[in-house]
Amino acid sequence: MDIKEASRQLKELKPEHDYFVGVDSDGCAFDTMEIKHKECFIPNIIKHWGLQPISKYAREAAEFVNLYSRWRGINRFPALVMVFDLLREREEVKRRQVNIPRVPKIREFIDSGVPLGNPALKEAVDRTGDAELRKALEWSESVNRSVGDIVSGVPPFPFVRESLEKLSDLADIVVVSATPTEALQREWQEHSIAGYTKAIAGQEMGSKKEHLALTSGGKYDSTRVLMIGDAPGDMKAAKANGALFYPIIPGQEEESWEKFHNELADVFLSQKYAGECEENLIEEFMKHLPETPPWKG
């Protein structure tokens, strides 16, 4: 399915209920962030971009960006560039005299406005023949193969299934994710929770902000639109669309889902979530995600 067709399908989704809930997948519904990044993304970054001499520091930078900071959950291509930039300014790396890629073509691709997924990147490679973009595509495809090979049998967090079941009679549920759609469909179907959703939107269909705009924009009262996510990018996507945000706190995922199932789902459905309740939860969420890497003190 091409990008325009995918966007059209999301835009044409018709409300079946008065409420809308977007749900992120990796690290939010599924405990897959750690295994995907530590076993799939990071080894492929080191391998494809020649970072073996500084693998320790590359791992620390990639884990900080993708798991333990306010950039947690961002698209893989901006995340890759951030890892390179953090490495380039680190003194331990400078002393090793390792050439850290500057990737100007990847930066241009990120700034081009296209959905940041492999289909758009492949189009750019086919159009330009650029070696740097080709290398980025090879890296990204290798990541996907590693995910397909390694990540399986990881169930949703406790209370995810129960929460989806509780919401499904009153809300239209859409998966809103920066993960490739094929992986999302496989994981949600593997654990028999895809049936609770109205659609599964992955990176090829645009950004999370665009997913929410296409699926909920102008279709629901804003007080009845909620995004559930584990990263500041999920919150920004929600706020850009005038939606509410419920945070799944990294390291406290089970507690967050249990609290949502037992208390906050009903608060949202009774339209009492906006205001102090949401603000307090977001404040606590942001305390767990620093902006400064630990090696900068």
C-alpha positions in Angstrom: 0.0 0.0 0.0 1.4 3.4 -0.9 1.6 6.4 1.4 -1.4 8.3 -0.2 -3.6 5.2 -0.1 -2.7 4.5 3.6 -3.5 8.1 4.5 -6.8 8.0 2.6 -7.8 4.9 4.5 -7.1 6.5 7.8 -8.9 9.7 6.9 -12.0 7.8 5.8 -12.4 5.9 9.1 -15.9 6.6 10.3 -16.7 7.0 14.0 -18.7 4.1 15.5 -18.6 5.5 19.1 -18.5 8.9 20.8 -15.0 8.4 22.2 -11.6 7.9 20.5 -8.5 6.3 22.0 -5.1 6.1 20.3 -2.6 3.6 21.7 1.1 3.5 21.1 2.6 0.0 20.9 6.3 -0.5 21.7 7.0 0.3 25.4 3.4 1.2 25.9 1.1 -1.7 25.1 4.0 -4.2 24.8 7.1 -4.6 26.8 9.2 -4.6 23.6 11.2 -1.5 23.8 14.2 -3.0 25.7 14.5 -6.1 23.5 14.1 -4.2 20.2 16.6 -1.6 21.0 19.2 -3.6 22.9 19.1 -6.7 20.7 18.0 -5.3 17.3 18.6 -1.6 16.8 21.9 -1.1 18.6 23.8 -4.1 17.3 22.9 -3.0 13.8 23.9 0.6 14.4 27.3 -0.6 15.5 27.7 -3.1 12.6 26.4 -0.9 9.7 28.0 2.4 10.8 31.4 1.2 11.8 31.2 1.9 15.5 32.9 -1.2 16.7 35.9 0.7 18.2 33.5 2.7 20.4 30.7 0.1 20.8 30.4 0.8 24.6 29.7 4.5 24.0 27.5 3.9 21.0 25.4 1.6 23.1 25.1 4.2 25.9 24.1 6.9 23.5 21.6 4.8 21.7 20.0 3.6 24.9 19.8 7.1 26.3 18.1 8.5 23.2 15.7 5.6 22.6 14.9 4.4 26.1 15.9 6.7 28.9 15.4 10.3 27.8 12.7 12.7 26.6 13.4 11.5 23.1 12.3 8.0 24.0 10.1 6.6 21.2 11.1 9.0 18.4 11.4 7.7 14.8 14.4 5.6 14.1 16.0 8.0 11.6 16.1 11.2 13.8 17.2 8.9 16.7 20.1 7.6 14.6 21.2 11.1 13.9 20.9 12.1 17.6 23.1 9.1 18.5 25.8 10.2 16.1 25.7 13.8 17.4 26.0 12.7 21.0 29.0 10.5 20.1 30.7 13.2 18.2 30.8 15.6 21.2 31.8 13.0 23.8 35.4 13.3 25.0 36.0 9.6 25.3 35.0 9.1 21.6 37.2 12.1 20.5 40.2 10.5 22.2 39.6 7.3 20.2 39.8 9.3 16.9 36.8 7.4 15.5 35.1 9.0 12.5 31.5 9.5 13.4 29.1 9.8 10.4 27.7 13.3 9.8 24.9 11.9 7.5 23.8 15.1 5.7 21.6 13.2 3.3 19.8 11.4 6.1 19.2 14.8 7.7 17.8 16.1 4.3 15.5 13.0 4.2 14.3 13.7 7.7 13.5 17.4 6.9 11.8 16.5 3.6 8.4 16.1 5.0 7.8 12.5 3.8 6.7 9.8 6.2 9.9 8.5 7.8 9.8 4.9 6.9 11.5 2.4 4.6 9.1 2.9 1.6 9.9 6.7 1.4 13.6 6.0 2.0 13.6 3.4 -0.8 12.0 5.9 -3.2 14.7 8.4 -2.3 17.4 5.8 -2.9 15.9 4.8 -6.3 15.6 8.4 -7.3 19.0 9.6 -6.3 21.2 6.5 -6.1 22.9 8.2 -3.0 25.2 5.9 -1.1 24.5 7.3 2.3 20.7 6.9 1.9 21.3 3.3 0.6 23.4 2.5 3.7 20.6 3.9 5.9 18.1 1.7 4.1 20.3 -1.3 4.5 20.6 -0.6 8.2 16.9 -0.1 8.6 16.0 -3.2 6.7 18.5 -5.2 8.8 16.8 -3.8 11.9 13.5 -5.1 10.7 14.9 -8.5 10.0 16.4 -8.7 13.4 13.1 -7.7 15.0 11.3 -10.3 13.0 13.8 -12.9 14.0 14.2 -12.1 17.7 11.1 -10.4 19.0 8.2 -12.8 19.4 6.1 -14.1 22.3 6.3 -10.8 24.2 2.8 -10.3 25.6 1.1 -7.0 26.3 1.6 -5.5 29.7 -0.9 -6.7 32.4 -4.1 -4.7 32.2 -3.6 -3.7 28.6 -6.1 -6.4 27.3 -8.5 -5.6 30.1 -8.3 -1.9 29.4 -8.9 -2.4 25.6 -11.9 -4.6 26.4 -13.3 -2.0 28.8 -12.9 0.8 26.2 -14.0 -1.1 23.1 -17.8 -0.8 23.7 -17.6 3.0 24.1 -14.5 4.1 22.1 -12.9 3.7 18.7 -9.4 2.4 19.3 -6.5 3.0 16.9 -2.9 1.9 17.2 -0.8 5.0 16.7 2.9 4.0 16.3 6.2 4.8 14.7 6.9 1.0 14.3 6.6 -0.5 10.8 3.0 -1.6 10.2 3.9 -5.2 9.4 5.5 -5.6 12.8 2.5 -4.0 14.5 0.0 -6.2 12.8 2.0 -9.3 13.7 2.4 -8.4 17.3 -1.2 -7.3 17.9 -2.6 -10.4 16.0 -0.2 -12.8 17.8 -1.7 -11.8 21.1 -5.3 -11.6 19.9 -5.9 -7.9 20.7 -6.0 -6.6 17.1 -9.7 -7.2 17.2 -10.2 -4.4 19.7 -8.8 -1.9 17.2 -10.4 0.0 14.4 -7.1 0.5 12.6 -3.4 -0.1 13.0 -1.3 2.8 11.9 2.5 2.4 11.5 5.4 4.6 10.4 4.7 4.2 6.6 1.4 6.0 7.2 3.0 9.2 8.6 3.9 10.5 12.0 1.8 10.0 15.2 0.6 13.5 14.9 -0.6 12.8 11.4 -2.2 9.5 12.4 -4.3 11.3 15.1 -5.2 14.1 12.7 -6.4 11.7 10.1 -8.3 9.3 12.3 -9.8 11.6 14.9 -9.6 15.2 13.6 -13.0 16.8 13.3 -14.7 13.6 14.1 -15.0 13.7 17.9 -15.4 16.2 20.7 -11.8 17.0 21.8 -12.6 16.1 25.4 -13.4 12.6 24.2 -10.1 12.0 22.4 -7.3 10.4 24.3 -3.8 9.3 23.4 -2.1 6.6 25.6 1.7 6.6 25.2 5.0 6.1 27.0 7.0 8.9 25.4 6.9 12.7 25.1 6.5 12.4 21.4 3.1 10.7 22.1 2.1 13.6 24.3 3.2 16.2 21.7 1.2 14.4 19.0 -1.9 14.4 21.3 -1.5 18.1 22.2 -0.9 19.1 18.5 -4.4 17.7 17.8 -6.1 19.1 20.9 -6.4 15.6 22.5 -5.9 14.4 26.0 -2.8 12.3 27.0 -2.5 9.5 29.5 1.2 8.6 30.2 2.5 5.1 30.7 5.5 5.8 32.9 8.7 3.9 31.8 9.7 1.5 34.5 6.2 1.7 36.0 4.2 0.3 33.0 2.2 -2.3 34.9 1.2 0.2 37.6 0.2 2.8 35.0 -2.0 0.3 33.1 -3.6 -1.0 36.3 -4.3 2.6 37.4 -5.8 3.3 34.0 -8.0 0.2 34.0 -9.2 0.6 37.6 -9.6 4.4 37.8 -8.6 6.6 34.9 -10.5 5.0 32.1 -13.7 5.8 34.0 -12.5 9.3 34.7 -11.9 9.8 30.9 -15.2 8.3 29.9 -17.0 10.6 32.4 -15.2 13.6 30.8 -13.4 14.5 34.1 -9.9 13.8 33.0 -8.9 17.2 31.5 -7.3 19.7 33.8 -5.7 18.9 37.1 -5.9 15.1 36.8 -4.1 15.0 33.5 -1.6 17.7 34.5 -0.5 15.9 37.6 0.0 12.6 35.7 2.1 14.4 33.0 4.2 16.2 35.6 5.1 12.8 37.2 5.8 11.3 33.8 8.2 13.9 32.7 10.3 13.5 36.0 11.3 10.1 34.7 12.7 11.3 31.4 15.8 13.5 31.6 17.2 15.8 28.8 20.8 15.5 29.8 22.8 12.3 29.3 24.3 10.8 32.5 27.8 11.1 31.2 27.4 14.9 31.0 26.7 15.0 34.8 
